[in-house]
Amino acid sequence: MRLNHMGLMPALFALALAAPSHAQATAPRDTAAASVSGYSSDSTAFVVGKSVHLRSTKTFIGVIRAVDDDHAFPAHRFPRARMKAVLIQRRDGPLGWVPVEGITRIYVVK
């Protein structure tokens, strides 16, 4: 069986137009579910005094002790050298700065 390239191109083009783009396919955040459970994944909710939990299992990680709007991070390990960050005191004791950018992929606060 030999494929006709001229007949294949219009079919692929029509298929591409019918497929939703990635921007359209993303679902909006369900803020009602977050408020009912008491957990928030909004990056603005990461403030001093909030308890930090793993997003997947809701395991308690620690408490936010400080917020720095312009914290210095090693440039070779982070996307930018200076970013907004929170200081989390982990439940086993150590303190660690975590950048707020992308924090909601891993953690939620309550």
Backbone as XML, in Angstrom:
<?xml version="1.0"?>
<chain id="A" units="angstrom">
  <residue number="1" name="MET">
    <atom name="N" x="0.843" y="-1.176" z="0.000"/>
    <atom name="CA" x="0.000" y="0.000" z="0.000"/>
    <atom name="C" x="0.888" y="1.239" z="0.000"/>
  </residue>
  <residue number="2" name="ARG">
    <atom name="N" x="0.632" y="2.108" z="-0.905"/>
    <atom name="CA" x="1.422" y="3.330" z="-1.027"/>
    <atom name="C" x="0.612" y="4.524" z="-0.528"/>
  </residue>
  <residue number="3" name="LEU">
    <atom name="N" x="1.223" y="5.333" z="0.375"/>
    <atom name="CA" x="0.524" y="6.492" z="0.914"/>
    <atom name="C" x="0.655" y="7.674" z="-0.022"/>
  </residue>
  <residue number="4" name="ASN">
    <atom name="N" x="-0.398" y="8.357" z="-0.220"/>
    <atom name="CA" x="-0.397" y="9.563" z="-1.028"/>
    <atom name="C" x="-0.136" y="10.743" z="-0.099"/>
  </residue>
  <residue number="5" name="HIS">
    <atom name="N" x="0.996" y="11.384" z="-0.289"/>
    <atom name="CA" x="1.376" y="12.489" z="0.594"/>
    <atom name="C" x="0.422" y="13.660" z="0.474"/>
  </residue>
  <residue number="6" name="MET">
    <atom name="N" x="-0.139" y="13.878" z="-0.658"/>
    <atom name="CA" x="-1.049" y="14.999" z="-0.848"/>
    <atom name="C" x="-2.360" y="14.765" z="-0.094"/>
  </residue>
  <residue number="7" name="GLY">
    <atom name="N" x="-2.810" y="13.525" z="0.009"/>
    <atom name="CA" x="-4.036" y="13.227" z="0.736"/>
    <atom name="C" x="-3.814" y="13.142" z="2.238"/>
  </residue>
  <residue number="8" name="LEU">
    <atom name="N" x="-2.599" y="12.826" z="2.652"/>
    <atom name="CA" x="-2.268" y="12.694" z="4.058"/>
    <atom name="C" x="-2.137" y="14.054" z="4.742"/>
  </residue>
  <residue number="9" name="MET">
    <atom name="N" x="-1.592" y="15.033" z="4.069"/>
    <atom name="CA" x="-1.362" y="16.350" z="4.666"/>
    <atom name="C" x="-2.656" y="17.041" z="5.091"/>
  </residue>
  <residue number="10" name="PRO">
    <atom name="N" x="-3.689" y="17.094" z="4.253"/>
    <atom name="CA" x="-4.929" y="17.740" z="4.708"/>
    <atom name="C" x="-5.550" y="17.014" z="5.904"/>
  </residue>
  <residue number="11" name="ALA">
    <atom name="N" x="-5.425" y="15.707" z="5.956"/>
    <atom name="CA" x="-5.986" y="14.952" z="7.072"/>
    <atom name="C" x="-5.236" y="15.278" z="8.372"/>
  </residue>
  <residue number="12" name="LEU">
    <atom name="N" x="-3.902" y="15.363" z="8.305"/>
    <atom name="CA" x="-3.117" y="15.721" z="9.490"/>
    <atom name="C" x="-3.409" y="17.149" z="9.935"/>
  </residue>
  <residue number="13" name="PHE">
    <atom name="N" x="-3.570" y="18.049" z="8.977"/>
    <atom name="CA" x="-3.875" y="19.436" z="9.288"/>
    <atom name="C" x="-5.226" y="19.548" z="9.991"/>
  </residue>
  <residue number="14" name="ALA">
    <atom name="N" x="-6.230" y="18.825" z="9.494"/>
    <atom name="CA" x="-7.554" y="18.843" z="10.105"/>
    <atom name="C" x="-7.509" y="18.252" z="11.513"/>
  </residue>
  <residue number="15" name="LEU">
    <atom name="N" x="-6.711" y="17.209" z="11.696"/>
    <atom name="CA" x="-6.572" y="16.597" z="13.008"/>
    <atom name="C" x="-5.913" y="17.557" z="13.996"/>
  </residue>
  <residue number="16" name="ALA">
    <atom name="N" x="-4.904" y="18.285" z="13.529"/>
    <atom name="CA" x="-4.216" y="19.241" z="14.390"/>
    <atom name="C" x="-5.141" y="20.377" z="14.804"/>
  </residue>
  <residue number="17" name="LEU">
    <atom name="N" x="-6.011" y="20.814" z="13.908"/>
    <atom name="CA" x="-6.950" y="21.880" z="14.250"/>
    <atom name="C" x="-8.008" y="21.395" z="15.232"/>
  </residue>
  <residue number="18" name="ALA">
    <atom name="N" x="-8.380" y="20.143" z="15.135"/>
    <atom name="CA" x="-9.410" y="19.600" z="16.017"/>
    <atom name="C" x="-8.888" y="19.318" z="17.423"/>
  </residue>
  <residue number="19" name="ALA">
    <atom name="N" x="-7.584" y="19.067" z="17.559"/>
    <atom name="CA" x="-7.000" y="18.763" z="18.863"/>
    <atom name="C" x="-6.884" y="20.042" z="19.679"/>
  </residue>
  <residue number="20" name="PRO">
    <atom name="N" x="-7.243" y="20.015" z="20.973"/>
    <atom name="CA" x="-7.124" y="21.217" z="21.800"/>
    <atom name="C" x="-5.657" y="21.527" z="22.092"/>
  </residue>
  <residue number="21" name="SER">
    <atom name="N" x="-5.363" y="22.811" z="22.202"/>
    <atom name="CA" x="-3.997" y="23.197" z="22.548"/>
    <atom name="C" x="-3.781" y="22.947" z="24.029"/>
  </residue>
  <residue number="22" name="HIS">
    <atom name="N" x="-2.534" y="22.989" z="24.470"/>
    <atom name="CA" x="-2.215" y="22.732" z="25.879"/>
    <atom name="C" x="-2.816" y="23.799" z="26.775"/>
  </residue>
  <residue number="23" name="ALA">
    <atom name="N" x="-2.860" y="25.043" z="26.313"/>
    <atom name="CA" x="-3.410" y="26.116" z="27.131"/>
    <atom name="C" x="-4.905" y="25.913" z="27.365"/>
  </residue>
  <residue number="24" name="GLN">
    <atom name="N" x="-5.600" y="25.370" z="26.373"/>
    <atom name="CA" x="-7.025" y="25.145" z="26.522"/>
    <atom name="C" x="-7.300" y="23.891" z="27.337"/>
  </residue>
  <residue number="25" name="ALA">
    <atom name="N" x="-6.396" y="22.948" z="27.326"/>
    <atom name="CA" x="-6.627" y="21.664" z="27.967"/>
    <atom name="C" x="-6.431" y="21.721" z="29.482"/>
  </residue>
  <residue number="26" name="THR">
    <atom name="N" x="-5.743" y="22.741" z="29.991"/>
    <atom name="CA" x="-5.495" y="22.798" z="31.426"/>
    <atom name="C" x="-6.772" y="23.158" z="32.158"/>
  </residue>
  <residue number="27" name="ALA">
    <atom name="N" x="-7.048" y="22.430" z="33.202"/>
    <atom name="CA" x="-8.248" y="22.683" z="33.991"/>
    <atom name="C" x="-7.965" y="23.773" z="35.011"/>
  </residue>
  <residue number="28" name="PRO">
    <atom name="N" x="-8.939" y="24.597" z="35.334"/>
    <atom name="CA" x="-8.727" y="25.624" z="36.354"/>
    <atom name="C" x="-8.591" y="24.974" z="37.721"/>
  </residue>
  <residue number="29" name="ARG">
    <atom name="N" x="-7.901" y="25.651" z="38.626"/>
    <atom name="CA" x="-7.728" y="25.123" z="39.981"/>
    <atom name="C" x="-9.066" y="25.084" z="40.696"/>
  </residue>
  <residue number="30" name="ASP">
    <atom name="N" x="-9.255" y="24.048" z="41.453"/>
    <atom name="CA" x="-10.481" y="23.914" z="42.223"/>
    <atom name="C" x="-10.234" y="24.512" z="43.600"/>
  </residue>
  <residue number="31" name="THR">
    <atom name="N" x="-10.529" y="25.794" z="43.762"/>
    <atom name="CA" x="-10.274" y="26.466" z="45.025"/>
    <atom name="C" x="-11.289" y="26.073" z="46.084"/>
  </residue>
  <residue number="32" name="ALA">
    <atom name="N" x="-12.466" y="25.635" z="45.684"/>
    <atom name="CA" x="-13.467" y="25.221" z="46.659"/>
    <atom name="C" x="-13.003" y="23.982" z="47.420"/>
  </residue>
  <residue number="33" name="ALA">
    <atom name="N" x="-12.378" y="23.046" z="46.717"/>
    <atom name="CA" x="-11.886" y="21.831" z="47.373"/>
    <atom name="C" x="-10.776" y="22.163" z="48.356"/>
  </residue>
  <residue number="34" name="ALA">
    <atom name="N" x="-9.930" y="23.112" z="48.003"/>
    <atom name="CA" x="-8.832" y="23.483" z="48.893"/>
    <atom name="C" x="-9.365" y="24.149" z="50.157"/>
  </residue>
  <residue number="35" name="SER">
    <atom name="N" x="-10.379" y="24.989" z="50.019"/>
    <atom name="CA" x="-10.892" y="25.676" z="51.188"/>
    <atom name="C" x="-11.688" y="24.736" z="52.090"/>
  </residue>
  <residue number="36" name="VAL">
    <atom name="N" x="-12.336" y="23.727" z="51.522"/>
    <atom name="CA" x="-13.093" y="22.767" z="52.322"/>
    <atom name="C" x="-12.140" y="21.918" z="53.170"/>
  </residue>
  <residue number="37" name="SER">
    <atom name="N" x="-11.037" y="21.474" z="52.585"/>
    <atom name="CA" x="-10.094" y="20.628" z="53.321"/>
    <atom name="C" x="-9.223" y="21.431" z="54.280"/>
  </residue>
  <residue number="38" name="GLY">
    <atom name="N" x="-9.146" y="22.740" z="54.073"/>
    <atom name="CA" x="-8.314" y="23.574" z="54.923"/>
    <atom name="C" x="-6.908" y="23.762" z="54.400"/>
  </residue>
  <residue number="39" name="TYR">
    <atom name="N" x="-6.525" y="23.042" z="53.357"/>
    <atom name="CA" x="-5.201" y="23.167" z="52.765"/>
    <atom name="C" x="-5.257" y="24.157" z="51.612"/>
  </residue>
  <residue number="40" name="SER">
    <atom name="N" x="-4.186" y="24.916" z="51.444"/>
    <atom name="CA" x="-4.125" y="25.873" z="50.345"/>
    <atom name="C" x="-2.870" y="25.632" z="49.526"/>
  </residue>
  <residue number="41" name="SER">
    <atom name="N" x="-3.035" y="25.653" z="48.207"/>
    <atom name="CA" x="-1.879" y="25.511" z="47.323"/>
    <atom name="C" x="-1.562" y="26.828" z="46.629"/>
  </residue>
  <residue number="42" name="ASP">
    <atom name="N" x="-2.152" y="27.914" z="47.094"/>
    <atom name="CA" x="-1.881" y="29.231" z="46.528"/>
    <atom name="C" x="-0.540" y="29.732" z="47.077"/>
  </residue>
  <residue number="43" name="SER">
    <atom name="N" x="0.340" y="30.172" z="46.196"/>
    <atom name="CA" x="1.678" y="30.583" z="46.644"/>
    <atom name="C" x="1.624" y="31.786" z="47.579"/>
  </residue>
  <residue number="44" name="THR">
    <atom name="N" x="0.577" y="32.598" z="47.517"/>
    <atom name="CA" x="0.469" y="33.746" z="48.429"/>
    <atom name="C" x="0.078" y="33.319" z="49.837"/>
  </residue>
  <residue number="45" name="ALA">
    <atom name="N" x="-0.364" y="32.082" z="50.021"/>
    <atom name="CA" x="-0.747" y="31.581" z="51.346"/>
    <atom name="C" x="0.451" y="31.115" z="52.161"/>
  </residue>
  <residue number="46" name="PHE">
    <atom name="N" x="1.630" y="31.071" z="51.555"/>
    <atom name="CA" x="2.833" y="30.629" z="52.262"/>
    <atom name="C" x="3.384" y="31.809" z="53.054"/>
  </residue>
  <residue number="47" name="VAL">
    <atom name="N" x="2.857" y="31.990" z="54.279"/>
    <atom name="CA" x="3.232" y="33.113" z="55.139"/>
    <atom name="C" x="3.715" y="32.566" z="56.485"/>
  </residue>
  <residue number="48" name="VAL">
    <atom name="N" x="4.331" y="33.446" z="57.267"/>
    <atom name="CA" x="4.884" y="33.063" z="58.571"/>
    <atom name="C" x="3.790" y="32.475" z="59.458"/>
  </residue>
  <residue number="49" name="GLY">
    <atom name="N" x="4.114" y="31.347" z="60.108"/>
    <atom name="CA" x="3.215" y="30.703" z="61.044"/>
    <atom name="C" x="2.387" y="29.572" z="60.455"/>
  </residue>
  <residue number="50" name="LYS">
    <atom name="N" x="2.317" y="29.459" z="59.133"/>
    <atom name="CA" x="1.533" y="28.384" z="58.512"/>
    <atom name="C" x="2.290" y="27.071" z="58.605"/>
  </residue>
  <residue number="51" name="SER">
    <atom name="N" x="1.537" y="25.972" z="58.747"/>
    <atom name="CA" x="2.166" y="24.657" z="58.740"/>
    <atom name="C" x="2.233" y="24.140" z="57.308"/>
  </residue>
  <residue number="52" name="VAL">
    <atom name="N" x="3.337" y="23.524" z="56.974"/>
    <atom name="CA" x="3.608" y="23.050" z="55.618"/>
    <atom name="C" x="3.417" y="21.534" z="55.577"/>
  </residue>
  <residue number="53" name="HIS">
    <atom name="N" x="2.713" y="21.064" z="54.547"/>
    <atom name="CA" x="2.415" y="19.640" z="54.378"/>
    <atom name="C" x="2.758" y="19.209" z="52.965"/>
  </residue>
  <residue number="54" name="LEU">
    <atom name="N" x="3.106" y="17.933" z="52.795"/>
    <atom name="CA" x="3.297" y="17.399" z="51.450"/>
    <atom name="C" x="1.968" y="17.445" z="50.715"/>
  </residue>
  <residue number="55" name="ARG">
    <atom name="N" x="1.994" y="17.832" z="49.469"/>
    <atom name="CA" x="0.771" y="17.950" z="48.678"/>
    <atom name="C" x="0.094" y="16.594" z="48.482"/>
  </residue>
  <residue number="56" name="SER">
    <atom name="N" x="0.867" y="15.555" z="48.234"/>
    <atom name="CA" x="0.299" y="14.253" z="47.880"/>
    <atom name="C" x="-0.320" y="13.521" z="49.064"/>
  </residue>
  <residue number="57" name="THR">
    <atom name="N" x="0.346" y="13.502" z="50.213"/>
    <atom name="CA" x="-0.118" y="12.697" z="51.352"/>
    <atom name="C" x="-0.568" y="13.527" z="52.544"/>
  </residue>
  <residue number="58" name="LYS">
    <atom name="N" x="-0.367" y="14.842" z="52.470"/>
    <atom name="CA" x="-0.701" y="15.773" z="53.563"/>
    <atom name="C" x="0.117" y="15.496" z="54.825"/>
  </residue>
  <residue number="59" name="THR">
    <atom name="N" x="1.289" y="14.897" z="54.667"/>
    <atom name="CA" x="2.194" y="14.655" z="55.790"/>
    <atom name="C" x="2.774" y="15.984" z="56.270"/>
  </residue>
  <residue number="60" name="PHE">
    <atom name="N" x="2.760" y="16.213" z="57.574"/>
    <atom name="CA" x="3.301" y="17.440" z="58.149"/>
    <atom name="C" x="4.805" y="17.502" z="57.937"/>
  </residue>
  <residue number="61" name="ILE">
    <atom name="N" x="5.283" y="18.619" z="57.392"/>
    <atom name="CA" x="6.712" y="18.815" z="57.124"/>
    <atom name="C" x="7.332" y="19.768" z="58.137"/>
  </residue>
  <residue number="62" name="GLY">
    <atom name="N" x="6.655" y="20.889" z="58.406"/>
    <atom name="CA" x="7.197" y="21.870" z="59.326"/>
    <atom name="C" x="6.370" y="23.135" z="59.338"/>
  </residue>
  <residue number="63" name="VAL">
    <atom name="N" x="6.979" y="24.215" z="59.857"/>
    <atom name="CA" x="6.297" y="25.500" z="60.011"/>
    <atom name="C" x="7.133" y="26.585" z="59.352"/>
  </residue>
  <residue number="64" name="ILE">
    <atom name="N" x="6.472" y="27.529" z="58.693"/>
    <atom name="CA" x="7.170" y="28.655" z="58.067"/>
    <atom name="C" x="7.548" y="29.648" z="59.161"/>
  </residue>
  <residue number="65" name="ARG">
    <atom name="N" x="8.855" y="29.935" z="59.269"/>
    <atom name="CA" x="9.370" y="30.836" z="60.306"/>
    <atom name="C" x="9.680" y="32.232" z="59.786"/>
  </residue>
  <residue number="66" name="ALA">
    <atom name="N" x="9.981" y="32.366" z="58.476"/>
    <atom name="CA" x="10.314" y="33.684" z="57.917"/>
    <atom name="C" x="10.046" y="33.674" z="56.416"/>
  </residue>
  <residue number="67" name="VAL">
    <atom name="N" x="9.876" y="34.876" z="55.863"/>
    <atom name="CA" x="9.705" y="35.057" z="54.418"/>
    <atom name="C" x="10.706" y="36.108" z="53.977"/>
  </residue>
  <residue number="68" name="ASP">
    <atom name="N" x="11.423" y="35.841" z="52.893"/>
    <atom name="CA" x="12.399" y="36.786" z="52.343"/>
    <atom name="C" x="12.030" y="37.025" z="50.887"/>
  </residue>
  <residue number="69" name="ASP">
    <atom name="N" x="11.719" y="38.284" z="50.558"/>
    <atom name="CA" x="11.308" y="38.614" z="49.188"/>
    <atom name="C" x="12.463" y="38.587" z="48.191"/>
  </residue>
  <residue number="70" name="ASP">
    <atom name="N" x="13.701" y="38.612" z="48.677"/>
    <atom name="CA" x="14.858" y="38.655" z="47.778"/>
    <atom name="C" x="15.993" y="37.797" z="48.352"/>
  </residue>
  <residue number="71" name="HIS">
    <atom name="N" x="15.739" y="36.507" z="48.511"/>
    <atom name="CA" x="16.721" y="35.608" z="49.110"/>
    <atom name="C" x="17.748" y="35.155" z="48.064"/>
  </residue>
  <residue number="72" name="ALA">
    <atom name="N" x="19.004" y="35.047" z="48.480"/>
    <atom name="CA" x="20.077" y="34.610" z="47.573"/>
    <atom name="C" x="20.169" y="33.085" z="47.568"/>
  </residue>
  <residue number="73" name="PHE">
    <atom name="N" x="20.164" y="32.504" z="46.362"/>
    <atom name="CA" x="20.337" y="31.064" z="46.179"/>
    <atom name="C" x="21.550" y="30.838" z="45.281"/>
  </residue>
  <residue number="74" name="PRO">
    <atom name="N" x="22.209" y="29.669" z="45.384"/>
    <atom name="CA" x="23.329" y="29.374" z="44.485"/>
    <atom name="C" x="22.844" y="29.365" z="43.025"/>
  </residue>
  <residue number="75" name="ALA">
    <atom name="N" x="23.463" y="30.179" z="42.195"/>
    <atom name="CA" x="23.013" y="30.345" z="40.808"/>
    <atom name="C" x="23.101" y="29.061" z="39.991"/>
  </residue>
  <residue number="76" name="HIS">
    <atom name="N" x="24.043" y="28.199" z="40.310"/>
    <atom name="CA" x="24.208" y="26.968" z="39.531"/>
    <atom name="C" x="23.180" y="25.900" z="39.886"/>
  </residue>
  <residue number="77" name="ARG">
    <atom name="N" x="22.398" y="26.098" z="40.967"/>
    <atom name="CA" x="21.411" y="25.090" z="41.379"/>
    <atom name="C" x="19.969" y="25.565" z="41.239"/>
  </residue>
  <residue number="78" name="PHE">
    <atom name="N" x="19.757" y="26.858" z="40.988"/>
    <atom name="CA" x="18.421" y="27.421" z="40.910"/>
    <atom name="C" x="18.282" y="28.248" z="39.635"/>
  </residue>
  <residue number="79" name="PRO">
    <atom name="N" x="17.033" y="28.456" z="39.170"/>
    <atom name="CA" x="16.835" y="29.199" z="37.923"/>
    <atom name="C" x="17.341" y="30.637" z="37.983"/>
  </residue>
  <residue number="80" name="ARG">
    <atom name="N" x="17.226" y="31.267" z="39.160"/>
    <atom name="CA" x="17.722" y="32.636" z="39.331"/>
    <atom name="C" x="18.502" y="32.712" z="40.642"/>
  </residue>
  <residue number="81" name="ALA">
    <atom name="N" x="19.400" y="33.656" z="40.722"/>
    <atom name="CA" x="20.227" y="33.795" z="41.926"/>
    <atom name="C" x="19.445" y="34.376" z="43.101"/>
  </residue>
  <residue number="82" name="ARG">
    <atom name="N" x="18.446" y="35.226" z="42.831"/>
    <atom name="CA" x="17.658" y="35.856" z="43.890"/>
    <atom name="C" x="16.174" y="35.625" z="43.619"/>
  </residue>
  <residue number="83" name="MET">
    <atom name="N" x="15.488" y="35.063" z="44.621"/>
    <atom name="CA" x="14.065" y="34.770" z="44.492"/>
    <atom name="C" x="13.382" y="34.928" z="45.849"/>
  </residue>
  <residue number="84" name="LYS">
    <atom name="N" x="12.058" y="35.038" z="45.817"/>
    <atom name="CA" x="11.278" y="35.030" z="47.050"/>
    <atom name="C" x="11.366" y="33.630" z="47.651"/>
  </residue>
  <residue number="85" name="ALA">
    <atom name="N" x="11.537" y="33.560" z="48.984"/>
    <atom name="CA" x="11.713" y="32.271" z="49.642"/>
    <atom name="C" x="11.056" y="32.270" z="51.020"/>
  </residue>
  <residue number="86" name="VAL">
    <atom name="N" x="10.794" y="31.066" z="51.513"/>
    <atom name="CA" x="10.279" y="30.891" z="52.873"/>
    <atom name="C" x="11.255" y="30.021" z="53.649"/>
  </residue>
  <residue number="87" name="LEU">
    <atom name="N" x="11.409" y="30.325" z="54.926"/>
    <atom name="CA" x="12.266" y="29.551" z="55.820"/>
    <atom name="C" x="11.376" y="28.554" z="56.563"/>
  </residue>
  <residue number="88" name="ILE">
    <atom name="N" x="11.584" y="27.282" z="56.287"/>
    <atom name="CA" x="10.763" y="26.240" z="56.901"/>
    <atom name="C" x="11.566" y="25.543" z="57.989"/>
  </residue>
  <residue number="89" name="GLN">
    <atom name="N" x="10.995" y="25.522" z="59.205"/>
    <atom name="CA" x="11.595" y="24.737" z="60.288"/>
    <atom name="C" x="10.946" y="23.364" z="60.221"/>
  </residue>
  <residue number="90" name="ARG">
    <atom name="N" x="11.737" y="22.383" z="59.827"/>
    <atom name="CA" x="11.210" y="21.027" z="59.663"/>
    <atom name="C" x="10.898" y="20.415" z="61.014"/>
  </residue>
  <residue number="91" name="ARG">
    <atom name="N" x="10.005" y="19.450" z="61.018"/>
    <atom name="CA" x="9.557" y="18.868" z="62.284"/>
    <atom name="C" x="10.676" y="18.160" z="63.034"/>
  </residue>
  <residue number="92" name="ASP">
    <atom name="N" x="11.734" y="17.733" z="62.313"/>
    <atom name="CA" x="12.860" y="17.092" z="62.997"/>
    <atom name="C" x="13.938" y="18.091" z="63.399"/>
  </residue>
  <residue number="93" name="GLY">
    <atom name="N" x="13.680" y="19.398" z="63.187"/>
    <atom name="CA" x="14.572" y="20.412" z="63.715"/>
    <atom name="C" x="15.249" y="21.360" z="62.755"/>
  </residue>
  <residue number="94" name="PRO">
    <atom name="N" x="15.855" y="20.884" z="61.639"/>
    <atom name="CA" x="16.633" y="21.813" z="60.819"/>
    <atom name="C" x="15.778" y="22.853" z="60.095"/>
  </residue>
  <residue number="95" name="LEU">
    <atom name="N" x="16.434" y="23.991" z="59.837"/>
    <atom name="CA" x="15.810" y="25.073" z="59.082"/>
    <atom name="C" x="16.318" y="25.034" z="57.642"/>
  </residue>
  <residue number="96" name="GLY">
    <atom name="N" x="15.454" y="25.388" z="56.695"/>
    <atom name="CA" x="15.881" y="25.419" z="55.304"/>
    <atom name="C" x="15.074" y="26.403" z="54.487"/>
  </residue>
  <residue number="97" name="TRP">
    <atom name="N" x="15.781" y="27.167" z="53.636"/>
    <atom name="CA" x="15.116" y="28.115" z="52.746"/>
    <atom name="C" x="14.624" y="27.380" z="51.505"/>
  </residue>
  <residue number="98" name="VAL">
    <atom name="N" x="13.374" y="27.627" z="51.129"/>
    <atom name="CA" x="12.758" y="27.003" z="49.955"/>
    <atom name="C" x="12.203" y="28.113" z="49.075"/>
  </residue>
  <residue number="99" name="PRO">
    <atom name="N" x="12.545" y="28.126" z="47.776"/>
    <atom name="CA" x="11.989" y="29.166" z="46.903"/>
    <atom name="C" x="10.482" y="29.011" z="46.745"/>
  </residue>
  <residue number="100" name="VAL">
    <atom name="N" x="9.763" y="30.123" z="46.740"/>
    <atom name="CA" x="8.303" y="30.094" z="46.591"/>
    <atom name="C" x="7.920" y="29.690" z="45.176"/>
  </residue>
  <residue number="101" name="GLU">
    <atom name="N" x="8.754" y="30.039" z="44.207"/>
    <atom name="CA" x="8.485" y="29.672" z="42.816"/>
    <atom name="C" x="8.438" y="28.148" z="42.683"/>
  </residue>
  <residue number="102" name="GLY">
    <atom name="N" x="7.291" y="27.626" z="42.320"/>
    <atom name="CA" x="7.128" y="26.189" z="42.149"/>
    <atom name="C" x="6.856" y="25.414" z="43.427"/>
  </residue>
  <residue number="103" name="ILE">
    <atom name="N" x="6.730" y="26.097" z="44.546"/>
    <atom name="CA" x="6.559" y="25.407" z="45.829"/>
    <atom name="C" x="5.246" y="24.632" z="45.882"/>
  </residue>
  <residue number="104" name="THR">
    <atom name="N" x="4.230" y="25.103" z="45.167"/>
    <atom name="CA" x="2.910" y="24.470" z="45.245"/>
    <atom name="C" x="2.860" y="23.133" z="44.514"/>
  </residue>
  <residue number="105" name="ARG">
    <atom name="N" x="3.887" y="22.807" z="43.747"/>
    <atom name="CA" x="3.932" y="21.478" z="43.118"/>
    <atom name="C" x="4.241" y="20.401" z="44.150"/>
  </residue>
  <residue number="106" name="ILE">
    <atom name="N" x="4.865" y="20.791" z="45.267"/>
    <atom name="CA" x="5.281" y="19.818" z="46.279"/>
    <atom name="C" x="4.529" y="19.990" z="47.604"/>
  </residue>
  <residue number="107" name="TYR">
    <atom name="N" x="4.334" y="21.242" z="48.016"/>
    <atom name="CA" x="3.782" y="21.519" z="49.338"/>
    <atom name="C" x="2.447" y="22.253" z="49.286"/>
  </residue>
  <residue number="108" name="VAL">
    <atom name="N" x="1.684" y="22.115" z="50.370"/>
    <atom name="CA" x="0.487" y="22.926" z="50.636"/>
    <atom name="C" x="0.595" y="23.419" z="52.069"/>
  </residue>
  <residue number="109" name="VAL">
    <atom name="N" x="-0.163" y="24.459" z="52.420"/>
    <atom name="CA" x="-0.131" y="24.997" z="53.787"/>
    <atom name="C" x="-1.511" y="24.907" z="54.410"/>
  </residue>
  <residue number="110" name="LYS">
    <atom name="N" x="-1.509" y="24.892" z="55.716"/>
    <atom name="CA" x="-2.764" y="24.861" z="56.464"/>
    <atom name="C" x="-2.648" y="25.801" z="57.633"/>
  </residue>
</chain>
